[in-house]
Amino acid sequence: MTAAGESVTEKELFACGHRGCAGCGEGTAVRMILNTAGPNTIISICTGCLEVMTTAYPETAWEVPIVHAAFETSAAVASGIDSALKALGKREGINVLAFGGDGGTFDIGFQALSGMLERGQNVKYFCFDNEAYMNTGIQRCSSTPYGASTTTSPSGKFSIGESKDKKPIGAIVAAHDIPYTATATIAYPKDLKKKVKKALEIEGPTFMHIFTPCPTGWRYPSELTIQLSRWAVQTGVFLLWELEGPDFRNIVINKKLPNRKPVTDYLKLQGRFRHIMKDEETLQKIQKMVDEKCEMYGV
Amino acid sequence: MKMVIRGNMATAVGAKLCRPNVVPAYPITPSTLFPEKMSEFVADGELDAEFITVESEHTAMSACIGASVTGARTCTATASQGLALMHEMLFIAAGMRLPIVMAIGNRALSAPINIWADHQDTISERDTGWLQFYAENNQESLDLMIMAFRISEDKRVLLPSMVGLDAFVLTHTFEAVDVPDQGDVDKFLPPYKPNHGTLDPSNPITMGAFVTPEHYMEFRYAIELAMNESRDVIDEVFEEYKKTFGREYKKLVPYDLEDAEIILITMGSISGTARVALEEMRKRHGKKVGLIKLTVLRPFPEKELLELTKNAKLVAVIERDISLGFGGAVFGEIAAKYVNKPDRPLITNYIVGLGGRDVTLKDFNEIVEKAEAALAAGEVEKQTEWINIKEDAL
């Protein structure tokens, strides 16, 4: 999958032939990050789709050193790597990255992430957000959006699906007073790579929240991954911004949206929202939630 | 150099002498002095290491794993709830074959919350693939830390080690400890240079891979083989330590076994009390009772156990833990090792000192009387007995 207007010619450090689903947004994001970070990189990954699809022994999809320990530990293990490189006098010139899914970041790994950020470790954290526990079979987590039907927030006679809106992870992380927090999505690869490059040039912890649609979990045809990534931005469902430090008055909105698409355009492509597509009240509520968020961020 | 120090300080001084590169640690009673002292050594320039002020024990062990897999020598300390919180990561440290060393202030588990001496914390981690050492005093606490690094880092082993010392009885009690010279420790324990892959961009490897049923069993079997290999390595390292530093260590330490009909088995600080009790029994009553102190529980010292107890008529396992619904965990392990021996001794089990209750000379007298009664009757009526229980409080 090559995004429009972007050629990928660098040496691939994320090898082809991994076991991700067709149209996997996470795989594309990882490839873009590695193309930018280059070979002098060590990565700590957590349990989840990425671990399963890339490390099945005796094969590996990684051309850079990586370690997987447990579900909640990518920031904690990366802290150990960062400190070990310092102690051994090898820190110079090596990128230490930590990768987590939304479950591993918003939920179970949140404490370890907060600790790593607060300690000011020189770790670049990347959260790949596909809005549910996909590896275990599409269970809701605190990044699942309002109205989405998952296997633990099913729609039903007394349920519209997920009953709460997404946890504002970027704002929570930025409040740790870290040097750099940003959001990105694979439909805007130049923006994504520019932000990765910026994060890597900064000393200290950085956080990037990357929106990565999942055809299996969201129930849409796999060729729509990039389109959904783009429409999430164009509807205001997922906002592209970056921020240095904790003061949200300094936020930079990378994609202003004078004419936002209606949110139903985005929702109607996905099976996880099918049950609400005739529910005008819920659709209006979701549109209002998006409008309010866009207003708050000044999009 | 002699120092009068607490057990926690002994583990910290022992660890410092080993020049760890990375120390992630989190405070917990009764082990808190370890992170305090290690951070102080770093702050004062006495130790050239990265001290990581982690936000939990789970992250302490995860950061140890990250550091070790990058090629650093790393250690930490914890106890009780902290060790329980690490449980998941203990398997991963062993499974990734990382020679991490950890001091444990052996303490009871909640609920009810209790901070005192008890072996339940480390006993509950017997199956994680860590080597387990138990100290009787502060000198052993220091010496075992140094030896644990050497044993764990041996390429025949490459498994993590925990060194247990009893909460308060050792962790907070001052004793005279002979502290080895740094130069001698440097010779005994050279810098950690792993000859296996570490996280290095010039030679990329994938660690902690996903393994299907096709290969998983071999990974587990390899750990078991390493555990088996570690038996000889432990003997070699104990022997070399004796030559270098003059103090003798054994996996099982025998006391007055020559003519002993009854042999008591203990771990940790109660072993000293047991020796005093037995000395009295011999002197005053001519009782033929001996003692074995377990210093190494993992790998289980089966060969030594069977050899030392071959003439015993009764073996009494006295322990500070309980495998609820079974009996003493150490008793279960010891009894299992006799199961195919036709001439096995009677084996009895006594649960003592949970949650820091004092284990006294009187308790040992009672245990020996019960053992004698069983021996006279030729059978064991009650396999596991709780000693010094306040029945009227139930």
Interface residues (C-beta under 8 A of the other chain):
Chain A: P39 N40 T41 I42 S44 E51 V52 T54 T55 A56 Y57 P58 T60 W62 E63 V64 P65 I66 V67 H68 A69 A70 E72 T73 A76 V77 A78 S79 G80 I81 D82 S83 A84 L85 K86 A87 L88 I94 Q111 A112 S114 G115 E118 R119
Chain B: N21 V22 P24 D48 A49 E50 I52 T53 V54 E55 S56 H58 T59 S62 A63 C64 I65 G66 A67 S68 V69 T70 G71 A72 T74 E88 M89 I92 M96 L199 D200 P201 N203 P204 I205 T206 M207 G208 A209 F210 V211 T212 H215
